[in-house]
Amino acid sequence: MKSSIPLLLFLSFFSLLFLLFLSSKSKTYSPPLSSLSSSSSQKPSSQSQPRLKIFVADLPRSFNYGLLDLYWSLSGPDTRIGVDPDADLRTEISSGRRRAVERPPYPENPIIKQYSAEYWLLGDLETPEGSRGASFAGRVYEPDAADVVFVPFFATLSAEMELGWGRKWGFRKKEGNEDYRRQREVVDRIRDSEAWRRSGGRDHIFVLTDPVAMWHVRREIAPAILLVVDFGGWYKLDSKSSNSNSSHTIQHTQVSLLKDVIVPYTHLLPRLNLLENQHRDTLLYFKGAKHRHRGGLVREKLWDLLVNEPGVIMEEGFPNATGREQSIKGMRTSEFCLHPAGDTPTSCRLFDAVMSLCIPVVVSDSIELPFEGMVDYTEFSVFVSVSNALQPKWLVNHLRSISKEQMDRFRMNMARVQSIFEYDNGSPSGVGAIHPDGSVNHIWRKVYQKLPMIREAIIREKRKPEGASIPLRCHCT
């Protein structure tokens, strides 16, 4: 009996070791998730990681880089800005002093540059495969092998050239409107393709960052995946209009967070690193137009409430060539930067604030923000309801109640997400390796997340009998 005790102890010890071994083998490593950016630890270059497979639709160069050739050949400045930041380069190109290139640079004109996502997304897809290991997207050359179809039309540039150099209010009309002519040709070409017919367009991507991009054909491309800065310019009617069937807007049932992707504006101010941050004397800063339309009417009321408050600076203007330095100074010397709704619920001002480490104060009840689910904006921004903000003294008292420790935490968190709102890859042609945690990759990841819903919608559409009429529905908030 005594001799069996050591044997039992040995067997028990061996069994325990075996169980510990099995337990360690069954556990899979799961990297810690940051509530600020849950995708930053993933490496799309790894062959084990999924990638979004993208087919680029066949469109002539005249609809993308050819539009940039046209832009740089235009005579005279944009009629909407006093100083043309592109004047020198335009002169160099038009005079032949600068060699023509296949992929010209995107404009520095701030009205256009803020919407430049179309340039950087196509630039990533045009980059040779061997140079784009950090990209979450993999380009394929057959539609059948693709998850989605990217439509390479610079819709924003097309619209802005009509707005800045065409007839005043001519973009609303079709006759004599070169932007409309391009919209019409793009839609006809894409809708006539086998890829569109197969999916009803639900797996096609249009980059429509400008609220007036594809103005005349929105209803025809509504089933597609729309990359937009917000939904404000799409389904909200002008306060002067009561016609809910206006052809100038996509109805609320035709845009949805289920299928569409909110993308960042391109920031116009340079990035400030946390180590460069200095003392900030101003409580709250705002630079922009006082008078806006639709939801932006709140801006005028806020202006009147805040303009004479101590520690608050309210300036008219836009961070163009003449106001850029003023905007940099204002944002870098202020604790908070006001972000009220304008013509649409958001603007590039929010992303300029993040780059300037100025804590955003968002007063826009219907705002939608890029990459939510990947980024938690409450960790570096202050959100205030319109009703509270319009109470006299409420906003400044609320901001003054925020401790220095909390402001420091906001700024540290903001510094961690700055790269997420960066499109520029450092290449003047837009073609080249992208930042693995930049805007382009986050957009591709957002599209990838929507694939199951898109595929389900395509399959459901196939089984509808001919002649069936089912109204569009949207439950997206």
C-alpha positions in Angstrom: 0.0 0.0 0.0 2.8 2.4 1.0 4.6 1.7 -2.3 1.6 2.8 -4.3 1.4 6.3 -2.7 4.5 7.7 -4.6 3.1 6.2 -7.8 -0.3 7.9 -7.3 1.4 11.2 -6.5 3.5 10.9 -9.7 0.4 10.1 -11.8 -1.5 13.1 -10.2 1.4 15.4 -10.9 1.8 14.2 -14.5 -2.0 14.6 -15.1 -1.8 18.2 -13.7 1.0 19.1 -16.1 -0.9 17.6 -19.0 -4.0 19.6 -18.2 -1.9 22.8 -17.9 -0.4 22.0 -21.3 -3.7 21.5 -23.0 -5.1 24.7 -21.4 -2.1 26.8 -22.7 -2.6 25.4 -26.2 -6.3 26.2 -26.3 -5.8 29.8 -25.5 -5.5 32.1 -28.5 -3.7 35.4 -28.2 -6.0 38.4 -28.4 -4.3 41.8 -28.6 -5.6 44.5 -26.3 -8.3 46.6 -27.9 -7.9 50.4 -27.7 -11.3 52.1 -27.4 -9.7 54.9 -29.5 -8.7 52.7 -32.5 -9.4 49.0 -32.3 -7.7 48.3 -35.7 -4.3 49.8 -35.0 -2.7 46.6 -33.9 -3.8 44.7 -37.1 -1.3 44.3 -39.9 -3.0 44.0 -43.3 0.4 43.0 -44.9 0.2 39.6 -43.3 -1.1 36.9 -45.6 -3.2 35.5 -42.8 -5.2 38.7 -42.5 -8.3 39.3 -44.6 -8.2 41.9 -47.3 -10.9 43.8 -49.2 -10.7 42.7 -52.8 -11.4 45.6 -55.1 -12.0 45.8 -58.9 -11.5 49.2 -60.4 -14.2 49.9 -63.0 -13.1 50.7 -66.5 -13.5 54.4 -67.0 -11.4 56.7 -69.3 -8.7 58.7 -67.7 -10.6 61.9 -68.6 -12.9 61.1 -65.6 -10.1 61.1 -63.0 -6.5 62.2 -63.6 -7.6 63.8 -66.9 -9.8 66.1 -64.8 -6.7 67.3 -63.0 -5.1 68.1 -66.4 -8.2 70.2 -67.1 -8.0 71.9 -63.7 -4.4 72.9 -64.1 -5.1 74.3 -67.6 -7.9 76.6 -66.4 -7.3 80.3 -66.8 -8.0 82.5 -63.9 -8.6 81.7 -60.2 -11.6 80.2 -58.5 -14.2 82.9 -58.4 -15.1 82.0 -54.8 -11.7 82.8 -53.2 -9.7 86.0 -53.2 -6.2 84.4 -53.5 -5.5 81.4 -55.6 -3.0 79.0 -53.8 -2.6 77.1 -57.1 -1.7 80.1 -59.3 2.1 79.5 -59.4 1.9 75.8 -60.2 -0.8 76.5 -62.8 1.5 79.0 -64.5 4.4 76.5 -64.5 2.2 73.7 -66.0 0.5 75.9 -68.6 3.7 77.5 -69.7 5.5 74.1 -70.1 8.1 74.9 -67.4 6.9 71.9 -65.5 6.9 68.5 -67.2 3.5 66.9 -67.7 2.9 63.9 -65.5 0.5 61.0 -65.7 -1.0 61.7 -62.3 -0.9 65.5 -61.6 -1.2 66.8 -58.0 -4.5 67.5 -56.4 -5.4 71.2 -55.9 -4.3 73.2 -52.8 -7.4 75.3 -53.2 -8.9 74.7 -49.7 -12.5 74.5 -51.0 -11.5 71.6 -53.2 -8.7 70.1 -51.1 -10.9 69.4 -48.1 -12.7 66.8 -50.2 -9.6 65.1 -51.7 -10.4 61.5 -50.5 -11.1 60.5 -54.1 -7.5 61.2 -55.0 -5.9 59.2 -52.2 -8.2 56.2 -52.5 -7.5 55.8 -56.2 -3.9 56.5 -55.6 -3.7 53.5 -53.2 -5.4 51.3 -55.8 -3.0 52.5 -58.5 0.1 51.7 -56.4 1.9 48.5 -57.6 1.1 45.5 -55.4 4.7 45.2 -54.3 4.7 48.7 -52.8 1.3 48.5 -51.0 1.9 45.9 -48.3 0.3 48.1 -45.7 -3.0 48.5 -47.5 -6.0 46.6 -46.4 -7.3 46.6 -50.0 -6.1 44.1 -52.6 -6.7 45.1 -56.2 -8.0 42.4 -58.5 -8.5 42.5 -62.2 -11.6 40.5 -62.7 -15.0 41.6 -61.4 -15.9 38.0 -60.4 -12.9 37.9 -58.0 -13.9 41.2 -56.3 -15.8 42.0 -53.1 -16.6 45.5 -54.4 -16.2 47.6 -57.6 -14.5 51.0 -57.2 -15.8 53.7 -59.6 -12.7 55.9 -60.4 -14.6 59.2 -61.0 -13.3 62.4 -59.3 -16.9 63.6 -58.8 -15.9 66.3 -56.3 -13.3 67.8 -58.6 -15.8 67.7 -61.5 -18.5 69.5 -59.4 -16.1 72.1 -57.9 -14.8 73.1 -61.3 -18.3 73.8 -62.4 -19.0 75.8 -59.2 -15.8 77.8 -59.3 -15.4 78.4 -63.1 -18.8 77.7 -64.6 -21.9 79.9 -64.7 -23.2 81.2 -61.4 -25.8 78.6 -60.2 -25.2 76.8 -63.4 -24.5 73.5 -61.6 -28.2 73.2 -60.9 -29.0 73.2 -64.6 -28.2 70.4 -67.1 -27.9 72.5 -70.2 -24.3 73.7 -70.8 -23.2 72.0 -67.6 -20.0 70.1 -68.1 -20.2 68.5 -64.7 -23.7 67.1 -65.5 -22.4 65.8 -68.9 -19.6 63.8 -67.0 -22.1 62.6 -64.4 -24.4 61.3 -67.1 -21.7 59.5 -69.0 -20.2 57.9 -65.9 -23.6 56.6 -64.7 -24.5 55.3 -68.2 -21.2 53.5 -68.5 -21.3 51.9 -65.1 -25.0 50.9 -65.1 -24.5 49.3 -68.5 -21.8 47.0 -67.2 -22.3 43.3 -66.4 -21.0 44.0 -62.8 -23.7 46.5 -62.1 -26.5 44.3 -63.6 -25.3 41.4 -61.5 -25.5 43.2 -58.2 -27.9 46.1 -58.9 -25.0 48.3 -58.0 -25.0 47.4 -54.4 -21.3 46.4 -54.4 -20.1 49.5 -56.2 -18.3 52.3 -54.5 -18.8 56.0 -55.3 -16.6 58.7 -53.6 -19.0 61.6 -53.0 -17.3 63.7 -50.3 -18.6 67.0 -51.7 -22.3 67.6 -50.8 -23.0 68.5 -54.5 -21.1 65.7 -56.1 -23.2 63.7 -58.6 -26.0 66.2 -57.9 -28.2 65.3 -60.9 -27.9 61.5 -60.8 -28.0 60.6 -57.1 -31.2 58.6 -57.3 -29.7 56.4 -59.9 -26.7 55.5 -57.8 -28.5 55.3 -54.5 -28.2 51.5 -54.1 -24.3 51.8 -54.2 -21.9 52.2 -51.3 -21.5 56.0 -51.0 -18.5 57.4 -49.3 -19.7 60.7 -47.9 -18.6 63.2 -45.2 -22.1 63.2 -43.7 -25.7 62.7 -44.7 -26.6 66.4 -44.2 -26.4 67.4 -47.9 -28.3 64.3 -49.0 -31.7 64.0 -47.4 -32.2 67.3 -45.5 -34.3 69.7 -47.4 -33.6 73.4 -47.5 -35.7 75.2 -44.9 -37.3 77.2 -47.8 -38.4 74.0 -49.6 -41.4 71.9 -48.7 -41.3 69.5 -51.6 -40.2 66.2 -50.1 -39.9 64.7 -53.6 -37.2 67.0 -54.7 -35.0 65.4 -57.3 -32.0 67.3 -55.8 -31.8 65.1 -52.7 -31.5 61.4 -52.0 -34.3 60.6 -49.6 -33.5 59.3 -46.1 -34.5 55.9 -47.2 -31.7 55.9 -49.8 -28.7 56.6 -47.5 -27.9 54.5 -44.6 -25.1 53.7 -42.1 -25.9 50.1 -43.0 -24.3 50.4 -46.5 -22.6 53.8 -46.7 -19.4 55.0 -45.1 -18.8 58.3 -43.4 -15.2 59.4 -44.3 -13.1 62.3 -42.9 -12.6 65.6 -44.6 -9.0 66.3 -45.5 -7.5 68.6 -42.9 -6.2 71.9 -44.1 -3.9 72.8 -41.1 -0.6 71.1 -40.3 -0.3 68.4 -37.6 0.9 69.5 -34.2 2.7 66.8 -32.2 2.0 66.4 -28.5 5.6 67.3 -27.6 5.2 70.6 -29.4 2.1 71.6 -27.5 2.4 74.8 -25.5 0.4 76.8 -23.1 -3.0 77.8 -24.4 -4.4 81.2 -23.2 -7.8 81.2 -25.0 -10.8 79.2 -23.7 -12.7 78.7 -27.0 -11.9 79.5 -30.6 -13.9 79.5 -33.8 -13.1 80.7 -37.3 -15.7 80.4 -40.1 -18.7 82.0 -41.7 -21.3 83.3 -39.3 -24.2 83.0 -41.7 -25.2 79.4 -42.9 -28.3 77.7 -44.1 -30.5 74.8 -42.9 -29.1 73.3 -39.7 -26.3 75.9 -39.7 -28.7 78.6 -38.4 -27.7 77.6 -34.9 -24.3 79.0 -35.7 -25.6 82.5 -36.0 -27.3 82.2 -32.6 -24.2 80.8 -31.0 -22.1 83.6 -32.5 -24.3 86.2 -30.9 -24.2 84.5 -27.5 -20.4 84.0 -27.5 -18.8 86.8 -29.4 -18.4 89.1 -26.3 -17.6 86.4 -23.8 -14.2 86.7 -22.1 -11.7 84.1 -23.3 -13.7 83.4 -26.5 -12.6 84.3 -30.0 -15.1 84.3 -32.9 -13.6 85.1 -36.3 -15.1 85.3 -39.7 -13.2 83.6 -42.5 -11.8 80.4 -44.0 -8.3 78.8 -43.6 -7.3 79.8 -47.2 -4.1 81.3 -48.3 -4.7 84.6 -46.4 -6.3 83.1 -43.2 -4.3 79.9 -42.8 -1.7 81.3 -40.4 -4.4 83.0 -38.3 -6.3 79.7 -38.1 -3.1 77.8 -37.0 -2.4 80.4 -34.3 -6.0 80.4 -33.1 -6.3 76.6 -32.8 -2.9 76.1 -31.3 -3.4 78.7 -28.5 -7.0 77.7 -27.5 -8.1 74.9 -25.2 -11.3 74.2 -27.1 -12.4 74.7 -30.7 -16.1 75.2 -31.5 -17.6 72.9 -34.1 -21.2 74.0 -34.8 -23.3 72.7 -37.7 -23.0 74.6 -41.0 -24.7 74.0 -44.3 -24.2 70.3 -43.3 -23.7 68.8 -39.8 -19.9 68.6 -40.0 -16.9 70.3 -41.7 -13.1 70.0 -42.1 -12.9 72.3 -39.0 -13.3 69.3 -36.7 -10.2 67.5 -38.3 -8.2 70.7 -38.2 -8.9 70.9 -34.5 -7.7 67.3 -34.0 -4.5 68.1 -35.9 -4.0 71.2 -33.8 -4.7 69.3 -30.5 -7.5 71.7 -29.8 -10.3 69.9 -28.0 -13.4 69.8 -30.3 -16.7 71.1 -28.9 -19.4 69.6 -31.2 -22.7 71.4 -31.3 -24.5 69.4 -34.0 -27.3 67.1 -32.9 -27.5 65.1 -36.2 -23.8 64.7 -36.8 -22.3 61.4 -38.1 -18.6 60.8 -37.6 -16.0 58.7 -39.5 -15.0 55.3 -38.2 -17.3 55.1 -35.2 -16.9 51.7 -33.7 -13.2 52.0 -34.3 -12.8 55.4 -32.7 -14.5 56.7 -29.5 -14.8 60.5 -30.0 -16.0 61.0 -26.4 -12.4 60.3 -25.3 -11.1 63.5 -26.9 -14.1 65.7 -27.7 -16.9 67.5 -25.9 -20.5 66.9 -27.2 -23.1 69.5 -26.4 -26.8 69.5 -27.4 -28.0 72.5 -29.4 -30.7 73.2 -26.7 -28.0 73.5 -24.0 -25.5 75.4 -26.1 -28.1 78.1 -26.8 -28.7 78.8 -23.1 -26.9 82.0 -22.2 -23.6 81.4 -20.4 -24.2 77.6 -20.4 -21.5 76.6 -22.8 -18.6 78.7 -21.4 -19.5 77.7 -17.8 -19.5 74.0 -18.9 -16.1 74.3 -20.5 -14.6 76.2 -17.6 -15.8 73.3 -15.3 -13.5 70.8 -17.1 -10.3 70.3 -15.1 -6.8 70.6 -16.5 -6.3 66.9 -15.9 -9.3 66.1 -18.0 -8.1 68.4 -20.8 -4.6 66.8 -20.7 -6.3 63.4 -21.1 -8.3 64.6 -24.0 -5.2 65.9 -25.7 -3.2 62.7 -25.1 -6.0 60.7 -26.6 -6.3 63.1 -29.5 -2.6 62.7 -30.3 -3.1 58.9 -30.5 -5.8 59.2 -33.2 -4.3 62.0 -35.4 -2.9 59.6 -38.0 -6.4 58.1 -38.4 -7.5 61.3 -40.1 -4.5 61.6 -42.4 -4.9 60.8 -46.1 -1.6 62.2 -47.5 1.0 59.5 -48.2 3.7 62.0 -48.9 3.7 61.3 -52.7 2.9 64.3 -55.0 1.0 61.9 -57.3 -1.0 60.2 -54.6 0.5 56.8 -55.6 2.6 55.1 -53.0 2.6 53.2 -49.8 -0.1 54.5 -47.4 0.1 54.8 -43.6 -1.2 51.5 -42.1 -3.3 53.5 -39.6 -4.3 56.3 -41.9 -7.7 57.3 -43.4 -7.5 55.2 -46.5 -7.0 51.9 -44.6 -9.8 52.8 -42.1 -12.2 53.4 -45.1 -11.3 50.1 -46.6 -11.9 48.4 -43.3 -15.3 50.1 -42.9 -16.3 48.9 -46.3 -15.1 45.4 -45.5 -17.3 45.4 -42.3 -20.4 46.0 -44.5 -19.8 43.1 -46.9 -22.2 40.6 -45.2 -25.1 43.1 -45.3 -24.3 44.0 -49.0 -24.2 40.4 -50.0 -27.4 39.7 -48.3 -29.1 42.6 -50.1 -27.9 41.3 -53.4 -29.3 37.8 -52.8 -32.6 39.2 -51.5 -33.0 41.3 -54.6 -32.5 38.3 -56.9 -35.6 36.5 -55.6 -38.0 39.4 -56.1 -40.5 38.5 -58.8 -40.8 40.7 -61.8 -43.3 43.5 -61.3 -43.0 43.5 -57.5 -42.9 46.9 -55.9 -41.3 47.1 -52.5 -40.7 50.6 -50.9 -37.3 51.4 -49.7 -36.8 51.3 -46.0 -34.1 52.5 -43.7 -33.5 51.7 -40.0 -30.0 53.1 -39.7 -29.7 54.9 -36.3 
